[in-house]
Amino acid sequence: MNVFLVVLLVLAGVALLLMEMFLLPGFGIAGIGGFGCLVAAVVLAWLWIGHIAGYVTLAACLVLSGLAIWGFLRSHALDKMALDSKIDSHVELANNKLKQDDVPTSSAEEPTNH
């Protein structure tokens, strides 16, 4: 039962951290909960199972978190969530003699009103 709880906490922690990083904006409840689950898994493995299990759980948390983030980035799942549209419209200038490249873009080139 102790090992099952530790494994469950590690998996829940990694899942919550992935949700926080890629689905939910900001640093919120899911991130804190995920980090708390990982810390609780390491502490419980250390106390209930032994020191070697604590080290193994710590290593598993670090490796699984890294692999989960790497795998999620490689899966191109973010491409489906990101906005991917191109704007091909253009603006007609008031004076047709000016080309779009001739229009001043910085505030230093604009006339000042005194």
C-alpha positions as CSV (number, residue, x, y, z in Angstrom):
1,M,0.0,0.0,0.0
2,N,2.9,2.4,0.8
3,V,4.5,1.9,-2.6
4,F,1.2,2.3,-4.4
5,L,0.6,5.6,-2.6
6,V,4.1,6.9,-3.5
7,V,3.7,5.9,-7.1
8,L,0.3,7.5,-7.2
9,L,1.7,10.8,-5.7
10,V,4.5,10.9,-8.2
11,L,2.2,10.4,-11.2
12,A,-0.3,12.9,-9.9
13,G,2.5,15.4,-9.2
14,V,3.9,15.1,-12.8
15,A,0.4,15.4,-14.3
16,L,-0.4,18.5,-12.3
17,L,2.9,20.1,-13.2
18,L,2.3,19.4,-16.9
19,M,-1.2,20.9,-16.6
20,E,0.2,24.0,-14.9
21,M,3.0,24.5,-17.5
22,F,1.1,23.9,-20.6
23,L,-2.7,24.3,-20.0
24,L,-3.3,26.6,-17.1
25,P,-1.9,30.1,-17.1
26,G,0.2,31.5,-14.3
27,F,1.6,29.9,-11.2
28,G,-1.4,28.6,-9.3
29,I,-3.1,25.7,-7.6
30,A,-2.1,23.0,-10.0
31,G,1.6,23.9,-9.9
32,I,1.7,24.1,-6.1
33,G,-0.3,20.9,-5.9
34,G,2.0,19.1,-8.3
35,F,5.1,20.2,-6.5
36,G,3.5,19.3,-3.2
37,C,2.7,15.8,-4.5
38,L,6.2,15.2,-5.6
39,V,7.7,16.4,-2.3
40,A,5.1,14.3,-0.4
41,A,6.0,11.2,-2.4
42,V,9.8,11.6,-1.7
43,V,9.2,12.3,2.0
44,L,6.8,9.3,2.4
45,A,9.1,7.0,0.5
46,W,11.9,8.1,2.8
47,L,10.0,7.6,6.0
48,W,7.8,4.6,5.2
49,I,10.0,2.5,2.9
50,G,13.6,3.5,3.6
51,H,16.5,5.8,2.6
52,I,17.2,3.9,-0.6
53,A,13.6,4.2,-1.7
54,G,13.7,7.9,-0.9
55,Y,16.7,8.4,-3.2
56,V,15.1,6.3,-5.9
57,T,11.8,8.2,-5.6
58,L,13.7,11.5,-5.8
59,A,15.5,10.4,-8.9
60,A,12.3,9.1,-10.4
61,C,10.5,12.4,-9.8
62,L,13.3,14.4,-11.5
63,V,13.6,12.0,-14.4
64,L,9.9,11.6,-14.9
65,S,9.3,15.3,-14.7
66,G,12.0,16.0,-17.3
67,L,10.8,13.2,-19.6
68,A,7.2,14.3,-19.4
69,I,8.1,17.9,-20.3
70,W,10.4,16.8,-23.1
71,G,7.8,14.3,-24.4
72,F,5.0,16.9,-24.3
73,L,7.1,19.4,-26.2
74,R,8.1,16.8,-28.8
75,S,4.5,15.6,-29.3
76,H,3.5,18.9,-31.1
77,A,0.4,19.1,-28.9
78,L,1.2,22.8,-28.4
79,D,0.8,23.4,-32.1
80,K,-2.9,22.5,-31.8
81,M,-3.3,25.0,-29.0
82,A,-1.4,27.9,-30.5
83,L,-2.8,30.5,-32.9
84,D,-1.5,29.9,-36.3
85,S,-2.9,32.4,-38.7
86,K,-1.3,34.7,-41.1
87,I,-2.4,38.2,-41.9
88,D,-2.1,38.9,-45.7
89,S,-4.1,42.1,-45.7
90,H,-2.5,45.5,-46.4
91,V,-3.4,49.1,-45.7
92,E,-4.0,51.5,-48.5
93,L,-2.1,54.7,-47.9
94,A,-3.9,58.1,-48.1
95,N,-1.4,59.4,-50.5
96,N,-0.9,56.9,-53.3
97,K,2.5,58.5,-54.3
98,L,4.0,57.2,-51.0
99,K,5.2,53.7,-50.8
100,Q,4.7,51.7,-47.7
101,D,8.5,51.7,-47.0
102,D,8.6,55.5,-47.1
103,V,6.1,56.0,-44.2
104,P,8.0,57.0,-41.1
105,T,7.8,54.4,-38.3
106,S,9.7,55.9,-35.4
107,S,8.5,58.8,-33.3
108,A,11.7,60.7,-34.2
109,E,10.6,61.1,-37.8
110,E,7.1,62.3,-37.1
111,P,6.5,66.1,-37.0
112,T,5.9,67.6,-33.7
113,N,3.1,70.1,-32.9
114,H,4.3,73.2,-31.1
